[in-house]
């Protein structure tokens, strides 16, 4: 069984500041991990994914995430926030073998102030 | 680009009605999914399908059914709509293996009055 915990339902940053969105996972098997972003009135869009090739994963729009097995974490970071980054972010986990469902966290809304 | 199209962006129905939500994908994906999204609860899986005519219950299937008669189309059916089914419904599709991400439609915001 898998689960994801996203710490903080809302995160507020100033434009230009570091963005850090936290995700901890639980999985009884080696996981795949994903970050998705949802802009208002839209579906989810993939930001990046960890599939065991490299622990530091770079995604779109300047985001990256690091898989840390010892901490069971997959935190999302961006060095400098833009106003356009304001959205809701979801972390998700699945297993690696065969057909696997995605299990989503409850989401973190990122607010960016000028 | 993969396109997942949901037939309606907004839908208003009455309690007790039978409601159909339609989803079509254009990339020949094997897997299709229906989720509902509620504030503070994230996305919860209702049903999924890994092949034509195949369906599996997700985490919250009660009050819902699905149909997949063609590979590209996956329908969600609310047999007798109730107010607690007011929600955002998201359809997604993915290729066969687990490492491939799911591609999402823009969602249907359903209100049951």
Contacts between the chains, C-beta under 8 A, distances in Angstrom:
chain1	res1	chain2	res2	distance
A	9	B	40	6.8
A	32	B	98	5.8
A	32	B	99	5.6
A	34	B	101	6.0
A	36	B	104	7.8
A	41	B	9	7.8
A	41	B	106	7.4
A	41	B	107	7.7
A	42	B	106	5.5
A	42	B	107	7.4
A	43	B	4	7.4
A	43	B	90	5.8
A	43	B	92	7.9
A	43	B	104	3.5
A	43	B	105	5.1
A	43	B	106	4.7
A	43	B	107	5.4
A	44	B	43	7.7
A	44	B	90	7.0
A	44	B	92	7.7
A	44	B	102	7.9
A	44	B	104	4.4
A	45	B	104	7.4
A	46	B	101	4.5
A	46	B	102	8.0
A	46	B	103	7.8
A	49	B	99	7.4
A	49	B	101	5.7
A	51	B	99	4.4
A	90	B	42	6.5
A	90	B	43	6.9
A	94	B	98	5.2
A	95	B	98	6.3
A	96	B	98	5.9
A	96	B	99	7.2
A	97	B	98	7.3
A	98	B	98	7.0
A	99	B	31	7.2
A	99	B	50	5.6
A	99	B	96	7.5
A	99	B	98	6.8
A	100	B	98	3.9
A	101	B	33	8.0
A	101	B	45	6.1
A	101	B	48	6.7
A	101	B	58	7.2
A	102	B	33	7.9
A	102	B	45	7.7
A	102	B	102	6.1
A	104	B	35	8.0
A	104	B	42	4.6
A	104	B	43	4.3
A	104	B	44	7.9
A	105	B	42	5.7
A	106	B	40	6.1
A	106	B	41	6.2
A	106	B	42	4.0
A	107	B	42	5.2
